[in-house]
């Protein structure tokens, strides 16, 4: 659905329809009644990317219709946070008035936080240099009247920082404020309101669990840090180097001492765990020291591969966060041979689309 066709008054009915169609994937599985966690109906999206269209003396943001691929103008982005929309207008006003900032500007990316920080990336089809930096510094100073802003310029093989390339987000878990470094061009949950709800869901389940936690696909430590209080120790792995560095930064930022992050794919970790295979990035971690009782997985849309399915089936408790109910259902058909679903919750991370985030808690039979 195009953003200029979104009608917030239709949100609840659309969510009901989405949940009904999603439940069909799980037919044949023994499930408890599902909980449905609604999003706020507008201004829920913390990040957005827009192409810039130049026409005569005007330049403006465009997006593309997902079905027809036709472009359409975007002056106000209803899914975007209020800060995204404020910055859209302010940045456009600035580059319209400044030929150096405007010329061959191809795309503008916005990353905002619930804590009120933002990062703006200006992407060009031209070289950018010291002259551009001077104008970009003036723009950053101007935008700082709106919020705490970081600014980045990108061009072919070039990335220029006006100070830093990250923002810091805050969430509250177990009555404790946690801070997260979010790096430009790295994965973060787009709907901060729903991310907070997912953290609450996982923390509520984990408060009754014991032992150590293993997390695969940990990103910047979103769940690792949020659940650290509930377990003796947490070992988390992630294949993206930038995300691992962010997670390690976040551990220190929050003064957490029972979380270790390793750079590894889920497949390599499974080989190390089952077969004792040597994985260079995990060589300093003694897996035998851990008493894992719970595993948390938040895989990409492809879901879990066969080896990782076998790995998760070894744990007493499984917390599975999925962005694709179709692959989740396929994985559950195998996992439910050894485990029982105790909770299934749908989190509307992406309102007005067919996508939905699902949280499942399984316990060994």
Beta strands, then each sheet from edge to edge (+ up, - down):
strand 1: 35-37
strand 2: 47-55
strand 3: 58-64
strand 4: 71-73
strand 5: 105-112
strand 6: 117-124
strand 7: 148-155
strand 8: 158-162
strand 9: 166-173
strand 10: 176-183
strand 11: 212-216
strand 12: 234-238
strand 13: 259-263
strand 14: 292-297
strand 15: 317-322
strand 16: 339-347
strand 17: 357-364
sheet 1: 1+ 16+ 17- 15+ 14+ 11+ 12+ 13+
sheet 2: 4+ 3- 2+ 5- 6+ 7+ 8-
sheet 3: 9+ 10-
end
